[in-house]
């Protein structure tokens, strides 16, 4: 079945540091890929997405590129802020032909803490 | 436009008690989902409803039932709560996957934190 593997956390950084959170996946069909963010005490919000190979999703200074050859969708930000402290989830959804058609499959989440 | 709303926000149950978690969306979405979130395990799909009138099991359906009351509302019922059901429950909605213009994006409610003692 489909699966998503994220780098183990927690990740602790100083403000203005560079962030990478690794995400790799296995899927049948042609998945769309997502990064969701969960701030303390809240539900999940879509951060960015990419729907086909080589697409780059970007939002709020975060970027991730859909790499079909390495089955990866790593999240990056050049300069993190304290307000970026949250839990980040990588996820995929397979389109027609996939075994998990229409259903999101999540990674286990990575806790990010940014100190001033 | 409230998006996805869930009630209650917090609940404590004793083992064996029953309760229903309510979810409603005002985005005219066809598909709705119930997830549970446990530490270190991400979100796992309990049940989903691809469209009004249909429901299907997800990854972890045991101990739960659902009702798609109408297009807006999708409830999750615990008939006999167990400590293993202590978790945070999220409802989500989306356009029907595979339909023209569907972005597959799911919109999440704020969650219900349930403790079963």
Interface residues (C-beta under 8 A of the other chain):
Chain A: X4 X32 X34 X36 X42 X43 X44 X45 X46 X49 X51 X89 X93 X95 X96 X101 X102 X103 X104 X106 X107 X108 X109
Chain B: X4 X31 X33 X40 X41 X42 X43 X44 X45 X48 X50 X58 X90 X92 X96 X97 X98 X103 X104 X105 X106 X107 X108 X109 X110 X111
